[in-house]
Amino acid sequence: MGEVKDFPGGRTTVRTIATRFRGVHGVETKLQAWERRAEWPLAIAALLFLAAYSVEVLALPAGAAAVAVHVVSVVTWAMFVVDYAVRLYLAEHRWRWFWRHLFDLAIVALPILRHLRLLRLVTLITVLNRAVGHAIRGRVAMYTVGGAVLLIYVSSLAVLQAERHYPDAHITHFGEALWWAMTTITTVGYGDLTPVSPTGRVIAVLLMIGGISLLGSITATLASWLVQRVADEDTAAQQVTTAHIDTLVQEIAQLREEVARLGDPAATRDRPDR
């Protein structure tokens, strides 16, 4: 494979890091190894970004504090850039991998799209999802709970940042933003608080879509749980029925042996008189 030409200035670093994960066992295996090892560091980076973004919106830092928040944001973004570059380099079919991971590209390009930087937090849900294990219902529950909490919180921050200084804004405090996010994601929509800025309305549309998706996930999870309960009860009943059948089969076999002995003249003659 050739050099990565899409990342000027970072060619040597990407090649050095990626080469350590390449071997005779194939590129895909090493790619998976890199993803597994980078999973938790990226989750920590996402947490740091969330903390920095919260401080930026809620505390409105100035001076040295603002610089520190900006540095944390840049460093966490750089970690995602390095991860994306290494994974692209390790991919056997780079163009195919590129088209299948456009969402990851969006995460890397987020500094251009200010409010969409929050997509980096999806990494947290992915890590928690893998920690649950292979139970499908557990993973769906983790996606639902984790996604709902993150979506409510970050949309509150985003809409507050977009609306706070906009003329005739209704959402000017975090409490109002949190209330708006909770009523919107649950599709209640009282209408007492509504975004008026273009950015705020885009955030509202995304939150509505996310709320509908979460409700669908919750419904599917409950349905799966009910089906599993019924299946478990059926399995228990089948086990009891099978045990009864086995007992009856044994009794029938014993009766057949007894009848065979009674029908055998020699066996009857040998039996002692009572």
N, C-alpha and C positions, 0 to 999 in steps of 0.2 A: 504494500500500500504506500501511497505517496504521502507527502506532507500535507498538513491541514492548511489550505491557502485562504480559508475564510476567516482566519483569526490573526491578522497582522500584529506583530509585536509579541504574540503569545505562543508562537510556533514552537520554540524550544521548550518552554515550560510544559505545554500540553504533551509534546512528544516524550519528554522525560517522565512525566507522571504516568502516562498511558503505557509506556513500554514496560514498566514494572508489573503491569497486570496482563501482559500478553505472554503466551506460552504455547507449548506444543499441543495443548488440549483444545485449542480453538478460541477464536475471538469472542464468541458469544459467552462462553464460560467465564472468561476474564471480565467481560462486560458485566455479567451478573455479579461477579465478585466485587467489582468496583461499586456497583449500585448498593450492594449489601453493606459494604464498609462505609459508604458515604451517607447512608440513610440517617443515622442518628446525628452526625455533625450538621447535616442540612436541617434536621428538625430543630436542633438547638439554634441554628442561625435564624430559622423562621420565628422561634420564640423571642430571640433578641430583637428581630425586626418588629414584632408585635409590640414589645415593650417600648421600643424607640418611637414607633408610630403613635402609641397611646400617649407618651409624654409630649410628643409634638402637637397633638390635637388638644389634649386636656390641659396641659400646663403652659402651653405657649411659651416655650423657653426662649431666652435671648442671650446674646453674648456667648460665653464659653459653653454654657449648657446647650445652646442651639448648635454649636459646632460639634459637640460630643454626639448629639443625636444624629447629626448629618454623617459623621464618621461611621457610627454603627450601621446606619442604613447603607452606606457605600460598601462597607466591608462585607455585610451579609449578601448584598447584591453580587459582589465579586466572587463569593463562594459559589453561588448558583451559576455564574458564568463559567467558572473553572469546571464545575461538575458537568455542565452541558457540553463544553468543549471536549472533555475527556471521553464522555459517552459517545459523542459523535465520532471521535477518532477511533474508538474501539469497535464501533459497529461494522459488521462485515459488509452490509449493503447500506452505505451511508445515505444515499438519496431516499431509499425506502424508509430508513430509520427517521430521516429528517421529516418526511411527510407524515409519518405516524406519530410524531412528537412535536407537533406545532404548538400544543399547549405549553410544553417546556420552553419552547422558543419565546412564547409570549411572556413567560415568567422572567426570562433573561432580558427581554426588551422593555420591561415594565418601567424603568426610570423615565421613558418617553411618555408613558401613559400613567399619570400620577396616581389616580385612585385605583387603577387596576394592579398596583403593586401588591395589593392584599391577596392576590392569587397565590403568592408564595406560601401562604399559610395552609394551602392544600397539602403540603408536605407533612404537616403535623397529623392530619387525618389519615394519611397513608401509613405513617409509622404506627399509629395507634391501631389501625385496622390490621396490620400484620402481627401486632402483639396479641391480638385476640386469638389467633390461630386459624384453623381451616374451617371452623363452623360457619356455614353460610349465614345462618340467622344471626350469629354473633357479630359477623362483619357488617351486616346490614344495620344492626342496631348501633354499632360503633359509628358507622357513617352517618346515621340519622342523628344521634345525640351530639356527636362531635361537630357535625356539619351545622346543626341548628344553633348550637352555642356560639361557634365561630362566626356564623353568618349574621346572627343578631348583633354580636358585639362589634364586629368590624364594619358592618353597614351603619351602625350607630355612629361610629367614629367618622366614617366617610361622609355621611350626610351632614353631620355637624360641621365638618370642615368645609363642605361645599355651601352650606346655607348660612352659617353664622354671620357673615359680613355682607350677605346679599340683601338688597333693598326689599323691604316689606316681608322679610323672612319670618316664618312661624316657628322654626326650629332653631333656637339660639343657645340652648343648654343641653348638656349630655343627658339629663333625665328626660327631657322632651324627645331627644333623638332615640333613646332606648325604648321609650313608650311607643313611639312611631314604628320602630323596627319590629317590636313584638306584635303589634296589631296588624302590621302589614304582612309579616311572614305567616301568620295564622289565617290570613285572608279575611280577617274581621273588617279592618279598614273603617274605623269610626269616622274619619274625615275631619277630626278636630285639629289635627296637625298634618300639613301637607307640604312637600317641598315645592319651591317656586323657581329655583334655578335650573337651568338645563342639565347640569351635572347631577343635581339632586334628583331630578326626575329619571335620569338614566339609572341611577342607583336604585330608585324605587322599582323600576321595571325589572331589573335584575333580581331584586329581593322578592318580588311577586313570583317570578319564575322559579326561584329557589324554594319559596314556600310551597308552591304547588307540587314540586318534585319531592319535597320532604314529606308532605301529606301522603303522597303516593307510596313512599317508602314505608311510612308508619303503617298504612293500611296493609301493605304486602307483608310486613313483619308480623302483624297481628294475625293475618290469615294463615301464614306459615306456622305460627305457634299453635293455633287451633287445630290445624291439620295434623301437626305432630302429636298433639295430645290425643286426638282420636286414633291415630295410628298406633300410639303406645298402648292405649286401652285395647285395641283390636289384637295387638300382638300378645298382650297378657292373657286375653280370653282364648286365643288360639293355643297358647302354651298349656293352659288348664285343660282345654278340650283334648289336646294331643296326649296329655298325661292320662286322662280318663280312657281314651281309646287304647293306649298301650296296656293299661290295666285290664280292660275287657278282653283284649287279644290274648293276654297271658292266661286269664281265667278260661277262655274258650279252648285254648290249647290244652290246659289241664283237664277240662271236661272231656275233650276228645281222647286223651290218653286213658282216662277212666273208662269211657265207653268201649274203647278198643280192648282194654283188659277184661271187661265184663263179657264182651262178645267172643273172647278166646276161650274155648273149652278147657284147654290145658291150664290156663290161668285161673279159670273158675274152679277146676278140680283141686288145684294146689292151695286154694284159699282155705283157711281153717274154718270149721263150722262154728257158728255163734249160738 
